[in-house]
Amino acid sequence: MKFLLKTEASREIGFGHLKRLEVLAKELQKRGHEVNFVHFNSDVYMPNIKGEESFLKLCETNDVLIIDEPNFPKNYYSCLKIIKTIGIDELSPLRQYLDVHICSTLLGLEGKIIKNKKSIEYIGVKYFIFGRGIKYSNKNNRILVSFGGSDPRNITEKFLENFELDNLDVVIGPGFSKKRVKTLKEKYQNISFLENIKQLSQKISPYKFIACSGGVTAYEALKSKCIPLIIAQNQEQEDIAKNLFAKGLGYYFGKSNQFDKKALLSILKEGIDRKVTDSMFKNFEKLNGEDSTTLVVDLLIKHGQSKKI
């Protein structure tokens, strides 16, 4: 089959949507399927399609369209009538046009399947798409800091202004400008900065804590038995963080402009009881299952092969 993967990646949107589809692309290609990426206006290289007519032709020549982006343009909705369409974490009006919806973070953590006349929705962490290569290792005494590939709200700077600790490893995302990186390095010369990280999920495991926003990284941390300390970039991430915190899966300190510095510093300095962390990771394993990525890929292929979704 031919899969058309539609996403965007930029400083404002971030790079998580693209990274997630790259994981799916590799898995689909391993199984012998053809994968084509398309975007309309991204900061990274992908085949760049402009105009409804060009996108319509792509939909006509592929079997399945997978959309993973927050703002798919409404003027392209008409193209979805001619191709099986699968969306990932879509709560925009696009949701009602999908044949299949994989929603691992935004509609709750427990696994469930909802069927209606138009579509099937797979909900919960059970359907989370993880990159391969996540390993478990002994924990060091350092703290990883990563607020996304672009960190559009500059939480990295706000974090360092309040917590200039000597055991921080701060990730420089691909969306950071050269000027921004230079300023950070000059201002915080005692801080360790990590650059050119191709797959962050493979770097998390040695750390006991990671300061992050409420996107994909929080889930990758839990999978790696690393405790996410979450400061949200936006309302969507805040909703995710609150859901995780309510289940005892990490800690939430507020949005970027008003996070609880005192509570966060307390955890950074004093740590968390071992019984609490053990319970946290066991609960996440129960929700996630053995291999959620393979489960999702199986579903994509199954629905792609069906005559009618």
N, C-alpha and C positions, 0 to 999 in steps of 0.2 A: 504493500500500500504506500501511497504518497501522503505524507503529513505536512501541512503548512502551519508553521508556528509564528504567530503574530504577537509581538511585544514591543516595548519601547524601553530605552535606557538613557537616562540623562541625570544631571545633577539634581534636578527637582524631583523626578520620579524615583531615582535610585537605580541600582543595578541588580537588585534581588530577583525581579521578574525574569530578566534575561538569564541569570545564573540558574534559576529553577528550570527554565526551558532547555538550557544547555544540558542539564542532567537527563531530562527526558529524551532529548535528541540522541545522546550517546546510547541510552538503553534501547531505543527504537532501532537505531542503526545496527546494534549488535544482533538484533533479531531479523535483520535483512530488509528493513523498511527504509524508504527514501524520506529524507527530511529537508525541508526548505524553510529558511527564516525570512520574514518580511517585517519591515518597520516603515513608518512614515516620516519620523523626525527624531532620530536618536543621535546621541553624542559618540556612539561607537559604530564600527563598521558592521553592517549587515546589508543584504540586498535592499536597496532603497526604492520603494514603489510609491509613485505619486499619481494621484488621480483615481477616481472610482472605477474607470474603465479597466485600468491595468490590474487593480485588485480583483475585479470581477473575473478577468481571464485566469488569474491564479486560482481562484475558487473553482473555476470550471475544469482546471487541469490537475487538481489535487483531490484526494479522497476524503480527507479529514482536516478540518481547521481547528487548531488549538489556540485560544486567546488567553494571554496572561498579561494584563495591563489594567490600570485603574480607570482609564478614560478612553475607551474605544469609541471612535467618532460615530455619531448616530447616522450620518449620511451614508455609512457603509452597511447599515443593518439589512438593507434589501439584498445584499450579496449573500447573506447567510441562508437564504431560502434554497440555494442550489447546492449546499455542501453540509455534511454532518459537522456540527459545531460543538466543541467542548470548551468550557470556560473553567478557569482556575481562580478561586477566591473572588468571585464577581458578585457584588451587591448593588451595582449600578443598574439602570434600566435594561442593560444588555442581558441580565439574568433571565428575563422572560423569553428571550430568543434562543436560548441554549437548548441543545438536545441532551447534553450531559453536563453536570456541574460538579467539579471536585472542590469542595470547600473545607479545607483542613483546619482553618484558624478562626474564621469570622462568625460561624454559627454554632459555636459550642465545641467542647473537647471530646465528648463521648461519641463513639462511632454509631452512625445510623444511616439508613437509606430512606429517602422520601421520593415516592413516585407520584406523578400527576399526568394529565393527558398529554402534555407537551414534552416533559423531561424527566430525567432521573437525577437526583442529587445525592452525592456521597459526602457525608459530613463527619468531621472529627479528625483527631490526630492520627487515627488509624490509616488515613489517606494522605499523610504528609510525605512530600517528595524530598528525600535526603540524598545528598551526593554520596558516592561510594568512598570508601577509605577512612570512615570515621573509626577511630581506634580508642581503646582505653589505656591509660598509662598512669604511673605514679604521679601524684600532684606535687607541684613545686610551690614556693611561697610567693610567687609573683601574681599580679592581677592583669588580665588582658582587658584592653579597652578598645571597643569597636562600635561606632555608631553609624555603620553603613558605608557603602561604597562612595557616597558623596556627602553624607551628613549635611543636608541643606540648612538645618537649623543651628549649625555650629555648636553642637553639644560637646564635641571634643574639647573645644576651647573653654567652654563653661565648666566642664568637668576638671580640667587641669588648673583652672583659676582657683578652684576650691580644694583640690586634692593633689597637690604637687608632691606625691609620695615617691620614694626612691625604688619601689618595687613594681612600677607600672611598665607594661609593654603596650604601646599605643599603635594601633593599625592605621596606616595611611591608605585610604581607599583610592581606587582608580579615578574617581571623580574629583579628587582634591586638586586644586590648581597649583602650579609650581610656586607661585607667590605665597600661597597659603602654607605650603609645606616648609618653605624657607623661613617664614615668620615663626612657625611652631618650633622648628629646630633651634632657631636663634634665641627664642624666649625661654625654652625649656631644655637647656643643654644637659641636665642630669637625667632626662627621661629617655628611655629606649624606644625608638620608633621603628616599626616594621613596615617595609615597603614591598611592592610587587608580590603580594600574596595572591596566588591564583585561586586557591580554594581554602577559604578560612576554616571550613568545617574540619579540615585535617590538622589544623593548628591549635584547636581549642583544648583538646584532651588533657594536656599537662597542667592546665590551670584549674585552681579550685574555684575561682570567681571570674566572671566576665561582665564588665559594665557595657551594656548594649541598649539599643532601642527595641521596641516590641515587634520586630519583624521576624524573618526567617532565623536570624542568629540566635534568638532566645530558645528556639526549638532545637537547633543544632547543639547548643550548649547542654541542654537537658539530655539529649541523646549521647553526648560525650561525658556525662556525669560531671558537668561543670555548672555551678549555680549562676543563673542569670540575674543580674542586678539592673533593673530596667528603668530607663528614662525615655518616655515616649516622644516621638517626633510630631505626632498628629493624633487626631481623635481615633482613627482606626487602630493605631498602635496602642493607644490607651485602653481601648476596649479589649484588645487581645491580652494586654498586661494584667488587667483586672481579672479576666477569666483565669489566667494562669495563677495569679496570686490567691484567688478564691479557692483553688484546688491544691494550694500548698506547693505550687510548681514555680518557685522563684520569688523574687521580691520586687515590688513596684514602688517607685518614689515620686511619681508625678510627671508632668510634662516638662519639656525643655526649659520653659521660662519660669517655672515655679517648683522645682523638685525639692524634696526634703533632704537637705544637705546633712543635717545632724544625724538623721537615722541612717543614711548611707555611710557616713564616716564611722559610725558605731560598728557596723558590720565589717567594713574594711579593716578596722583595727582589732576588733574582738573576735571576729569569725562567727560561725554558727555551730551549734551542737551536732555531733556526728549522727545521733539518732534521727534528728530532723532531716539531715541531708540524705541519709539512707532511705528514709520513708519517701522523700521527694522523688528519688530516682526510681524506686520500685513502682510508685504510682504512675510515673510517666511511661515506664515499660509496659504496664498493663494497658494503658490507653493506646499506645503506639503499635503494639504487636511486634512480630518478629521481623518482617521486611515490608514496610509500607510502600517503598518505592516500587518493588516488583509487583505488589498488589495493584498499584495505580496503572503501571504499564500494561498489565494484563487486562485491566478494564478498558483502557484506551483502544487496545487492539480488538478486544471483543466487540465493543460498540462500533468500531470502524468497519468491522467485517459484517455486521448485521445489515440486513436489507433495509430495515426501518428501526429507528431508535425510539 
